Amino acid sequence: MGNCNIQNSCSVNNRSREDLLDLITKVSFAMDDTRLFLDTHPDCEEAMDFFRKMMHIRHDLIEEYTERYGALVAYDMWDNDKWTWNDCNHPWLLNKKGGF
Amino acid sequence: MRYMTNNPNGRCSSCQSVQNDSFPSDMPVAMAYVPWQNWNNLYDLDKALAVGTIFPCLNRPFLGRSVGK
């Protein structure tokens, strides 16, 4: 499966916010579908390998996104002495043109 | 309760039709069976999200008419 178009989609630091969100969405979707498969095929090594691979990719993508654009989920609000969750420009608040 | 008899000549004892041997013989009739799915070639991530599954074998869009294989 040529599924790892993640690495070559663009180099790490110039991935735009939309690219990152798009990749996070796609990797998360693949993990959800794999989880459904694993529910009925818990011993499938290939599926487990794929799930682990996607898990690492997703973790790195989210870490990158959080560092650059803020937490995607409130549970990741680490380094703030002040609660800035309300100030973050969350992706679900973006309008069609990407602004607020 | 055993619905199917183990018939040596492979014919259904009551109506003599040839039994479909792709199923184990002890499977009750009039039940729905789903073939076991295997982990094989997957879509790449872009296509998977677009069609709604990573598994080509599950990509069965409803086209409003019967579609051949």
N, CA and C atoms of all chains as a GROMACS GRO file, in nm:
protein
  507
    1MET      N    1   0.085  -0.118   0.000
    1MET     CA    2   0.000   0.000   0.000
    1MET      C    3   0.089   0.123   0.000
    2GLY      N    4   0.068   0.210  -0.104
    2GLY     CA    5   0.152   0.329  -0.108
    2GLY      C    6   0.099   0.430  -0.010
    3ASN      N    7   0.080   0.386   0.112
    3ASN     CA    8   0.002   0.474   0.199
    3ASN      C    9   0.090   0.577   0.265
    4CYS      N   10   0.223   0.558   0.258
    4CYS     CA   11   0.301   0.652   0.337
    4CYS      C   12   0.336   0.773   0.251
    5ASN      N   13   0.231   0.834   0.187
    5ASN     CA   14   0.261   0.958   0.117
    5ASN      C   15   0.277   1.070   0.219
    6ILE      N   16   0.274   1.036   0.346
    6ILE     CA   17   0.288   1.135   0.452
    6ILE      C   18   0.428   1.195   0.446
    7GLN      N   19   0.527   1.106   0.444
    7GLN     CA   20   0.665   1.158   0.456
    7GLN      C   21   0.697   1.249   0.339
    8ASN      N   22   0.653   1.208   0.216
    8ASN     CA   23   0.701   1.289   0.106
    8ASN      C   24   0.600   1.397   0.068
    9SER      N   25   0.493   1.413   0.148
    9SER     CA   26   0.396   1.514   0.103
    9SER      C   27   0.464   1.650   0.105
   10CYS      N   28   0.539   1.686   0.209
   10CYS     CA   29   0.631   1.799   0.200
   10CYS      C   30   0.724   1.791   0.320
   11SER      N   31   0.831   1.866   0.316
   11SER     CA   32   0.929   1.851   0.426
   11SER      C   33   0.863   1.900   0.554
   12VAL      N   34   0.921   1.860   0.664
   12VAL     CA   35   0.853   1.874   0.793
   12VAL      C   36   0.813   2.019   0.818
   13ASN      N   37   0.908   2.114   0.806
   13ASN     CA   38   0.870   2.242   0.865
   13ASN      C   39   0.787   2.331   0.774
   14ASN      N   40   0.782   2.301   0.638
   14ASN     CA   41   0.704   2.403   0.567
   14ASN      C   42   0.563   2.352   0.536
   15ARG      N   43   0.521   2.245   0.616
   15ARG     CA   44   0.384   2.197   0.593
   15ARG      C   45   0.290   2.302   0.646
   16SER      N   46   0.195   2.342   0.562
   16SER     CA   47   0.103   2.446   0.608
   16SER      C   48   0.008   2.386   0.709
   17ARG      N   49  -0.065   2.473   0.773
   17ARG     CA   50  -0.160   2.429   0.875
   17ARG      C   51  -0.264   2.337   0.812
   18GLU      N   52  -0.311   2.376   0.694
   18GLU     CA   53  -0.413   2.295   0.628
   18GLU      C   54  -0.357   2.158   0.594
   19ASP      N   55  -0.229   2.156   0.547
   19ASP     CA   56  -0.168   2.027   0.514
   19ASP      C   57  -0.165   1.938   0.637
   20LEU      N   58  -0.122   1.996   0.747
   20LEU     CA   59  -0.112   1.918   0.871
   20LEU      C   60  -0.249   1.864   0.912
   21LEU      N   61  -0.348   1.951   0.910
   21LEU     CA   62  -0.484   1.906   0.949
   21LEU      C   63  -0.533   1.798   0.854
   22ASP      N   64  -0.504   1.817   0.726
   22ASP     CA   65  -0.548   1.719   0.626
   22ASP      C   66  -0.483   1.583   0.653
   23LEU      N   67  -0.353   1.586   0.680
   23LEU     CA   68  -0.281   1.460   0.706
   23LEU      C   69  -0.332   1.396   0.835
   24ILE      N   70  -0.352   1.477   0.938
   24ILE     CA   71  -0.402   1.422   1.066
   24ILE      C   72  -0.537   1.356   1.044
   25THR      N   73  -0.620   1.421   0.964
   25THR     CA   74  -0.753   1.364   0.936
   25THR      C   75  -0.741   1.230   0.864
   26LYS      N   76  -0.654   1.226   0.764
   26LYS     CA   77  -0.642   1.102   0.685
   26LYS      C   78  -0.581   0.989   0.767
   27VAL      N   79  -0.480   1.020   0.844
   27VAL     CA   80  -0.416   0.915   0.926
   27VAL      C   81  -0.516   0.866   1.032
   28SER      N   82  -0.589   0.960   1.090
   28SER     CA   83  -0.686   0.921   1.193
   28SER      C   84  -0.794   0.832   1.132
   29PHE      N   85  -0.838   0.867   1.012
   29PHE     CA   86  -0.940   0.786   0.946
   29PHE      C   87  -0.889   0.644   0.920
   30ALA      N   88  -0.766   0.634   0.871
   30ALA     CA   89  -0.708   0.501   0.844
   30ALA      C   90  -0.700   0.420   0.974
   31MET      N   91  -0.669   0.488   1.083
   31MET     CA   92  -0.661   0.417   1.212
   31MET      C   93  -0.798   0.370   1.257
   32ASP      N   94  -0.899   0.454   1.234
   32ASP     CA   95  -1.034   0.414   1.274
   32ASP      C   96  -1.077   0.288   1.198
   33ASP      N   97  -1.051   0.287   1.065
   33ASP     CA   98  -1.092   0.171   0.984
   33ASP      C   99  -1.013   0.047   1.027
   34THR      N  100  -0.885   0.067   1.058
   34THR     CA  101  -0.802  -0.046   1.101
   34THR      C  102  -0.850  -0.100   1.235
   35ARG      N  103  -0.895  -0.010   1.320
   35ARG     CA  104  -0.944  -0.053   1.452
   35ARG      C  105  -1.067  -0.141   1.435
   36LEU      N  106  -1.154  -0.103   1.341
   36LEU     CA  107  -1.273  -0.186   1.316
   36LEU      C  108  -1.231  -0.324   1.270
   37PHE      N  109  -1.128  -0.330   1.185
   37PHE     CA  110  -1.080  -0.460   1.136
   37PHE      C  111  -1.020  -0.540   1.253
   38LEU      N  112  -0.941  -0.472   1.335
   38LEU     CA  113  -0.876  -0.541   1.448
   38LEU      C  114  -0.976  -0.592   1.551
   39ASP      N  115  -1.090  -0.525   1.558
   39ASP     CA  116  -1.195  -0.572   1.652
   39ASP      C  117  -1.235  -0.716   1.619
   40THR      N  118  -1.236  -0.747   1.489
   40THR     CA  119  -1.276  -0.884   1.451
   40THR      C  120  -1.158  -0.971   1.415
   41HIS      N  121  -1.040  -0.908   1.401
   41HIS     CA  122  -0.921  -0.986   1.366
   41HIS      C  123  -0.807  -0.948   1.461
   42PRO      N  124  -0.826  -0.969   1.593
   42PRO     CA  125  -0.728  -0.919   1.690
   42PRO      C  126  -0.587  -0.978   1.674
   43ASP      N  127  -0.578  -1.093   1.605
   43ASP     CA  128  -0.446  -1.157   1.594
   43ASP      C  129  -0.375  -1.123   1.463
   44CYS      N  130  -0.435  -1.036   1.384
   44CYS     CA  131  -0.375  -1.006   1.252
   44CYS      C  132  -0.253  -0.917   1.270
   45GLU      N  133  -0.136  -0.975   1.246
   45GLU     CA  134  -0.011  -0.902   1.266
   45GLU      C  135   0.004  -0.786   1.168
   46GLU      N  136  -0.037  -0.812   1.045
   46GLU     CA  137  -0.023  -0.706   0.944
   46GLU      C  138  -0.104  -0.583   0.982
   47ALA      N  139  -0.226  -0.608   1.028
   47ALA     CA  140  -0.312  -0.496   1.067
   47ALA      C  141  -0.252  -0.424   1.186
   48MET      N  142  -0.196  -0.502   1.280
   48MET     CA  143  -0.137  -0.442   1.400
   48MET      C  144  -0.016  -0.357   1.363
   49ASP      N  145   0.065  -0.409   1.271
   49ASP     CA  146   0.183  -0.331   1.227
   49ASP      C  147   0.139  -0.200   1.164
   50PHE      N  148   0.038  -0.209   1.080
   50PHE     CA  149  -0.012  -0.088   1.013
   50PHE      C  150  -0.064   0.012   1.115
   51PHE      N  151  -0.137  -0.038   1.212
   51PHE     CA  152  -0.195   0.050   1.315
   51PHE      C  153  -0.083   0.120   1.392
   52ARG      N  154   0.019   0.043   1.429
   52ARG     CA  155   0.132   0.104   1.504
   52ARG      C  156   0.200   0.211   1.420
   53LYS      N  157   0.221   0.178   1.293
   53LYS     CA  158   0.290   0.274   1.204
   53LYS      C  159   0.209   0.403   1.196
   54MET      N  160   0.079   0.389   1.176
   54MET     CA  161  -0.006   0.508   1.166
   54MET      C  162  -0.008   0.585   1.299
   55MET      N  163  -0.002   0.509   1.409
   55MET     CA  164  -0.006   0.574   1.541
   55MET      C  165   0.114   0.667   1.559
   56HIS      N  166   0.230   0.620   1.517
   56HIS     CA  167   0.350   0.703   1.532
   56HIS      C  168   0.343   0.826   1.442
   57ILE      N  169   0.297   0.801   1.318
   57ILE     CA  170   0.286   0.914   1.225
   57ILE      C  171   0.190   1.018   1.282
   58ARG      N  172   0.074   0.970   1.329
   58ARG     CA  173  -0.027   1.062   1.383
   58ARG      C  174   0.028   1.138   1.503
   59HIS      N  175   0.099   1.068   1.588
   59HIS     CA  176   0.154   1.133   1.709
   59HIS      C  177   0.248   1.246   1.669
   60ASP      N  178   0.336   1.220   1.572
   60ASP     CA  179   0.431   1.324   1.529
   60ASP      C  180   0.359   1.442   1.463
   61LEU      N  181   0.258   1.412   1.384
   61LEU     CA  182   0.183   1.520   1.316
   61LEU      C  183   0.114   1.609   1.419
   62ILE      N  184   0.054   1.546   1.518
   62ILE     CA  185  -0.020   1.624   1.618
   62ILE      C  186   0.077   1.705   1.704
   63GLU      N  187   0.190   1.644   1.733
   63GLU     CA  188   0.291   1.716   1.811
   63GLU      C  189   0.337   1.840   1.734
   64GLU      N  190   0.360   1.821   1.604
   64GLU     CA  191   0.404   1.931   1.518
   64GLU      C  192   0.296   2.039   1.514
   65TYR      N  193   0.173   1.996   1.497
   65TYR     CA  194   0.062   2.093   1.487
   65TYR      C  195   0.049   2.171   1.618
   66THR      N  196   0.057   2.098   1.729
   66THR     CA  197   0.039   2.162   1.860
   66THR      C  198   0.148   2.264   1.886
   67GLU      N  199   0.269   2.229   1.850
   67GLU     CA  200   0.381   2.323   1.870
   67GLU      C  201   0.359   2.451   1.789
   68ARG      N  202   0.310   2.437   1.668
   68ARG     CA  203   0.305   2.554   1.579
   68ARG      C  204   0.174   2.629   1.588
   69TYR      N  205   0.064   2.557   1.614
   69TYR     CA  206  -0.066   2.626   1.604
   69TYR      C  207  -0.149   2.614   1.731
   70GLY      N  208  -0.094   2.546   1.828
   70GLY     CA  209  -0.172   2.530   1.950
   70GLY      C  210  -0.239   2.395   1.955
   71ALA      N  211  -0.291   2.364   2.071
   71ALA     CA  212  -0.346   2.231   2.094
   71ALA      C  213  -0.472   2.208   2.010
   72LEU      N  214  -0.488   2.087   1.961
   72LEU     CA  215  -0.611   2.050   1.889
   72LEU      C  216  -0.717   2.006   1.989
   73VAL      N  217  -0.669   1.952   2.102
   73VAL     CA  218  -0.763   1.913   2.206
   73VAL      C  219  -0.716   1.975   2.337
   74ALA      N  220  -0.810   2.007   2.422
   74ALA     CA  221  -0.776   2.081   2.544
   74ALA      C  222  -0.683   1.998   2.633
   75TYR      N  223  -0.687   1.866   2.616
   75TYR     CA  224  -0.602   1.782   2.701
   75TYR      C  225  -0.455   1.809   2.674
   76ASP      N  226  -0.426   1.873   2.560
   76ASP     CA  227  -0.285   1.896   2.525
   76ASP      C  228  -0.238   2.038   2.559
   77MET      N  229  -0.312   2.103   2.644
   77MET     CA  230  -0.272   2.240   2.681
   77MET      C  231  -0.164   2.231   2.789
   78TRP      N  232  -0.039   2.209   2.745
   78TRP     CA  233   0.066   2.182   2.842
   78TRP      C  234   0.122   2.306   2.909
   79ASP      N  235   0.185   2.386   2.821
   79ASP     CA  236   0.288   2.476   2.875
   79ASP      C  237   0.234   2.617   2.905
   80ASN      N  238   0.111   2.623   2.947
   80ASN     CA  239   0.062   2.760   2.967
   80ASN      C  240   0.040   2.786   3.117
   81ASP      N  241   0.092   2.896   3.162
   81ASP     CA  242   0.059   2.930   3.301
   81ASP      C  243  -0.079   2.996   3.302
   82LYS      N  244  -0.118   3.044   3.182
   82LYS     CA  245  -0.253   3.104   3.176
   82LYS      C  246  -0.334   3.015   3.084
   83TRP      N  247  -0.463   3.006   3.104
   83TRP     CA  248  -0.548   2.921   3.020
   83TRP      C  249  -0.574   2.994   2.889
   84THR      N  250  -0.511   2.942   2.782
   84THR     CA  251  -0.526   3.015   2.655
   84THR      C  252  -0.612   2.937   2.556
   85TRP      N  253  -0.673   2.833   2.604
   85TRP     CA  254  -0.753   2.750   2.514
   85TRP      C  255  -0.856   2.835   2.439
   86ASN      N  256  -0.915   2.932   2.507
   86ASN     CA  257  -1.019   3.012   2.441
   86ASN      C  258  -0.959   3.105   2.336
   87ASP      N  259  -0.832   3.138   2.352
   87ASP     CA  260  -0.774   3.234   2.256
   87ASP      C  261  -0.723   3.165   2.130
   88CYS      N  262  -0.701   3.032   2.141
   88CYS     CA  263  -0.641   2.965   2.024
   88CYS      C  264  -0.735   2.977   1.904
   89ASN      N  265  -0.676   2.995   1.786
   89ASN     CA  266  -0.764   3.000   1.669
   89ASN      C  267  -0.784   2.856   1.620
   90HIS      N  268  -0.882   2.793   1.672
   90HIS     CA  269  -0.907   2.651   1.645
   90HIS      C  270  -0.953   2.629   1.502
   91PRO      N  271  -0.915   2.515   1.446
   91PRO     CA  272  -0.949   2.488   1.307
   91PRO      C  273  -1.099   2.488   1.283
   92TRP      N  274  -1.177   2.446   1.385
   92TRP     CA  275  -1.320   2.442   1.360
   92TRP      C  276  -1.383   2.580   1.362
   93LEU      N  277  -1.303   2.679   1.399
   93LEU     CA  278  -1.354   2.817   1.397
   93LEU      C  279  -1.318   2.888   1.266
   94LEU      N  280  -1.230   2.824   1.187
   94LEU     CA  281  -1.187   2.887   1.062
   94LEU      C  282  -1.305   2.894   0.965
   95ASN      N  283  -1.312   3.005   0.893
   95ASN     CA  284  -1.417   3.010   0.790
   95ASN      C  285  -1.362   2.949   0.662
   96LYS      N  286  -1.445   2.946   0.558
   96LYS     CA  287  -1.406   2.875   0.434
   96LYS      C  288  -1.270   2.926   0.386
   97LYS      N  289  -1.244   3.057   0.397
   97LYS     CA  290  -1.121   3.110   0.337
   97LYS      C  291  -1.003   3.095   0.432
   98GLY      N  292  -1.026   3.026   0.544
   98GLY     CA  293  -0.915   3.001   0.634
   98GLY      C  294  -0.893   3.111   0.734
   99GLY      N  295  -0.978   3.214   0.731
   99GLY     CA  296  -0.963   3.323   0.829
   99GLY      C  297  -1.062   3.304   0.942
  100PHE      N  298  -1.073   3.405   1.031
  100PHE     CA  299  -1.167   3.395   1.145
  100PHE      C  300  -1.279   3.496   1.133
  101MET      N  301  -2.898  -2.788   1.761
  101MET     CA  302  -2.977  -2.886   1.683
  101MET      C  303  -2.908  -2.896   1.546
  102ARG      N  304  -2.890  -3.019   1.497
  102ARG     CA  305  -2.818  -3.034   1.372
  102ARG      C  306  -2.918  -3.024   1.255
  103TYR      N  307  -2.898  -2.926   1.168
  103TYR     CA  308  -2.994  -2.911   1.057
  103TYR      C  309  -2.947  -2.993   0.938
  104MET      N  310  -2.816  -3.007   0.925
  104MET     CA  311  -2.771  -3.072   0.801
  104MET      C  312  -2.718  -3.211   0.836
  105THR      N  313  -2.751  -3.304   0.754
  105THR     CA  314  -2.697  -3.438   0.782
  105THR      C  315  -2.568  -3.452   0.700
  106ASN      N  316  -2.476  -3.520   0.754
  106ASN     CA  317  -2.349  -3.542   0.683
  106ASN      C  318  -2.373  -3.645   0.573
  107ASN      N  319  -2.398  -3.600   0.453
  107ASN     CA  320  -2.444  -3.691   0.349
  107ASN      C  321  -2.324  -3.731   0.262
  108PRO      N  322  -2.289  -3.858   0.265
  108PRO     CA  323  -2.167  -3.901   0.196
  108PRO      C  324  -2.168  -3.867   0.048
  109ASN      N  325  -2.284  -3.876  -0.023
  109ASN     CA  326  -2.275  -3.851  -0.169
  109ASN      C  327  -2.296  -3.702  -0.199
  110GLY      N  328  -2.290  -3.616  -0.096
  110GLY     CA  329  -2.292  -3.472  -0.120
  110GLY      C  330  -2.429  -3.423  -0.166
  111ARG      N  331  -2.531  -3.511  -0.155
  111ARG     CA  332  -2.664  -3.463  -0.198
  111ARG      C  333  -2.750  -3.441  -0.076
  112CYS      N  334  -2.836  -3.337  -0.084
  112CYS     CA  335  -2.926  -3.310   0.028
  112CYS      C  336  -3.022  -3.428   0.039
  113SER      N  337  -3.033  -3.483   0.163
  113SER     CA  338  -3.112  -3.606   0.179
  113SER      C  339  -3.258  -3.584   0.143
  114SER      N  340  -3.310  -3.462   0.164
  114SER     CA  341  -3.456  -3.448   0.139
  114SER      C  342  -3.482  -3.416  -0.008
  115CYS      N  343  -3.412  -3.314  -0.066
  115CYS     CA  344  -3.455  -3.279  -0.203
  115CYS      C  345  -3.351  -3.318  -0.308
  116GLN      N  346  -3.245  -3.391  -0.261
  116GLN     CA  347  -3.145  -3.446  -0.354
  116GLN      C  348  -3.071  -3.339  -0.435
  117SER      N  349  -3.089  -3.206  -0.398
  117SER     CA  350  -3.011  -3.105  -0.476
  117SER      C  351  -2.866  -3.115  -0.429
  118VAL      N  352  -2.773  -3.083  -0.520
  118VAL     CA  353  -2.630  -3.094  -0.485
  118VAL      C  354  -2.599  -2.989  -0.379
  119GLN      N  355  -2.538  -3.035  -0.270
  119GLN     CA  356  -2.509  -2.939  -0.162
  119GLN      C  357  -2.390  -2.853  -0.203
  120ASN      N  358  -2.398  -2.722  -0.173
  120ASN     CA  359  -2.287  -2.631  -0.201
  120ASN      C  360  -2.178  -2.659  -0.098
  121ASP      N  361  -2.063  -2.714  -0.144
  121ASP     CA  362  -1.967  -2.757  -0.042
  121ASP      C  363  -1.869  -2.647  -0.006
  122SER      N  364  -1.900  -2.518  -0.050
  122SER     CA  365  -1.804  -2.414  -0.011
  122SER      C  366  -1.825  -2.377   0.135
  123PHE      N  367  -1.934  -2.425   0.193
  123PHE     CA  368  -1.956  -2.398   0.335
  123PHE      C  369  -1.930  -2.527   0.414
  124PRO      N  370  -1.882  -2.514   0.539
  124PRO     CA  371  -1.872  -2.634   0.623
  124PRO      C  372  -2.009  -2.702   0.632
  125SER      N  373  -2.009  -2.831   0.646
  125SER     CA  374  -2.138  -2.904   0.636
  125SER      C  375  -2.226  -2.877   0.756
  126ASP      N  376  -2.169  -2.831   0.868
  126ASP     CA  377  -2.256  -2.821   0.986
  126ASP      C  378  -2.317  -2.682   1.000
  127MET      N  379  -2.325  -2.606   0.889
  127MET     CA  380  -2.381  -2.471   0.899
  127MET      C  381  -2.532  -2.476   0.876
  128PRO      N  382  -2.610  -2.422   0.969
  128PRO     CA  383  -2.756  -2.426   0.954
  128PRO      C  384  -2.800  -2.354   0.826
  129VAL      N  385  -2.906  -2.406   0.764
  129VAL     CA  386  -2.959  -2.340   0.645
  129VAL      C  387  -3.037  -2.217   0.689
  130ALA      N  388  -3.075  -2.134   0.591
  130ALA     CA  389  -3.161  -2.016   0.615
  130ALA      C  390  -3.098  -1.916   0.712
  131MET      N  391  -2.966  -1.920   0.717
  131MET     CA  392  -2.895  -1.820   0.800
  131MET      C  393  -2.808  -1.739   0.706
  132ALA      N  394  -2.780  -1.613   0.742
  132ALA     CA  395  -2.692  -1.530   0.658
  132ALA      C  396  -2.548  -1.549   0.703
  133TYR      N  397  -2.457  -1.559   0.610
  133TYR     CA  398  -2.315  -1.576   0.646
  133TYR      C  399  -2.234  -1.468   0.576
  134VAL      N  400  -2.141  -1.411   0.651
  134VAL     CA  401  -2.056  -1.306   0.593
  134VAL      C  402  -1.917  -1.365   0.572
  135PRO      N  403  -1.865  -1.361   0.448
  135PRO     CA  404  -1.731  -1.416   0.427
  135PRO      C  405  -1.629  -1.343   0.513
  136TRP      N  406  -1.527  -1.414   0.554
  136TRP     CA  407  -1.422  -1.357   0.638
  136TRP      C  408  -1.340  -1.259   0.557
  137GLN      N  409  -1.318  -1.140   0.612
  137GLN     CA  410  -1.239  -1.040   0.541
  137GLN      C  411  -1.091  -1.060   0.572
  138ASN      N  412  -1.007  -1.048   0.469
  138ASN     CA  413  -0.862  -1.059   0.493
  138ASN      C  414  -0.796  -0.924   0.481
  139TRP      N  415  -0.681  -0.911   0.546
  139TRP     CA  416  -0.605  -0.786   0.538
  139TRP      C  417  -0.522  -0.793   0.412
  140ASN      N  418  -0.567  -0.729   0.307
  140ASN     CA  419  -0.479  -0.725   0.188
  140ASN      C  420  -0.475  -0.582   0.135
  141ASN      N  421  -0.439  -0.567   0.008
  141ASN     CA  422  -0.398  -0.434  -0.039
  141ASN      C  423  -0.497  -0.326   0.004
  142LEU      N  424  -0.442  -0.219   0.055
  142LEU     CA  425  -0.522  -0.108   0.107
  142LEU      C  426  -0.510   0.011   0.013
  143TYR      N  427  -0.607   0.100   0.020
  143TYR     CA  428  -0.597   0.225  -0.056
  143TYR      C  429  -0.492   0.314   0.009
  144ASP      N  430  -0.439   0.410  -0.066
  144ASP     CA  431  -0.353   0.507   0.003
  144ASP      C  432  -0.444   0.603   0.079
  145LEU      N  433  -0.386   0.681   0.167
  145LEU     CA  434  -0.465   0.756   0.265
  145LEU      C  435  -0.558   0.857   0.199
  146ASP      N  436  -0.512   0.920   0.090
  146ASP     CA  437  -0.598   1.019   0.025
  146ASP      C  438  -0.724   0.953  -0.029
  147LYS      N  439  -0.703   0.845  -0.104
  147LYS     CA  440  -0.818   0.776  -0.164
  147LYS      C  441  -0.908   0.719  -0.054
  148ALA      N  442  -0.847   0.664   0.051
  148ALA     CA  443  -0.925   0.600   0.157
  148ALA      C  444  -1.026   0.696   0.217
  149LEU      N  445  -0.979   0.819   0.247
  149LEU     CA  446  -1.071   0.915   0.308
  149LEU      C  447  -1.178   0.957   0.207
  150ALA      N  448  -1.137   0.966   0.080
  150ALA     CA  449  -1.231   1.011  -0.024
  150ALA      C  450  -1.344   0.910  -0.045
  151VAL      N  451  -1.309   0.779  -0.046
  151VAL     CA  452  -1.412   0.680  -0.074
  151VAL      C  453  -1.475   0.624   0.054
  152GLY      N  454  -1.413   0.653   0.169
  152GLY     CA  455  -1.476   0.616   0.296
  152GLY      C  456  -1.433   0.481   0.350
  153THR      N  457  -1.325   0.424   0.295
  153THR     CA  458  -1.273   0.300   0.352
  153THR      C  459  -1.128   0.282   0.306
  154ILE      N  460  -1.047   0.214   0.388
  154ILE     CA  461  -0.910   0.185   0.344
  154ILE      C  462  -0.909   0.051   0.269
  155PHE      N  463  -1.019  -0.020   0.272
  155PHE     CA  464  -1.024  -0.154   0.213
  155PHE      C  465  -1.096  -0.152   0.079
  156PRO      N  466  -1.025  -0.176  -0.032
  156PRO     CA  467  -1.091  -0.181  -0.163
  156PRO      C  468  -1.210  -0.279  -0.164
  157CYS      N  469  -1.196  -0.387  -0.089
  157CYS     CA  470  -1.304  -0.488  -0.093
  157CYS      C  471  -1.431  -0.436  -0.027
  158LEU      N  472  -1.424  -0.331   0.049
  158LEU     CA  473  -1.543  -0.276   0.114
  158LEU      C  474  -1.594  -0.151   0.042
  159ASN      N  475  -1.528  -0.114  -0.063
  159ASN     CA  476  -1.568   0.006  -0.137
  159ASN      C  477  -1.682  -0.031  -0.232
  160ARG      N  478  -1.804  -0.027  -0.180
  160ARG     CA  479  -1.920  -0.072  -0.259
  160ARG      C  480  -2.020   0.043  -0.271
  161PRO      N  481  -1.988   0.143  -0.348
  161PRO     CA  482  -2.081   0.257  -0.355
  161PRO      C  483  -2.216   0.214  -0.412
  162PHE      N  484  -2.321   0.271  -0.359
  162PHE     CA  485  -2.455   0.238  -0.411
  162PHE      C  486  -2.478   0.325  -0.534
  163LEU      N  487  -2.500   0.263  -0.647
  163LEU     CA  488  -2.512   0.337  -0.772
  163LEU      C  489  -2.656   0.335  -0.823
  164GLY      N  490  -2.748   0.283  -0.739
  164GLY     CA  491  -2.889   0.289  -0.777
  164GLY      C  492  -2.927   0.185  -0.880
  165ARG      N  493  -2.833   0.094  -0.912
  165ARG     CA  494  -2.869  -0.016  -1.004
  165ARG      C  495  -2.774  -0.130  -0.975
  166SER      N  496  -2.807  -0.251  -1.027
  166SER     CA  497  -2.718  -0.364  -0.997
  166SER      C  498  -2.594  -0.348  -1.083
  167VAL      N  499  -2.479  -0.381  -1.022
  167VAL     CA  500  -2.351  -0.360  -1.093
  167VAL      C  501  -2.278  -0.492  -1.095
  168GLY      N  502  -2.222  -0.532  -1.210
  168GLY     CA  503  -2.149  -0.658  -1.220
  168GLY      C  504  -2.020  -0.649  -1.140
  169LYS      N  505  -1.949  -0.760  -1.130
  169LYS     CA  506  -1.824  -0.764  -1.051
  169LYS      C  507  -1.722  -0.668  -1.109
   0.00000   0.00000   0.00000
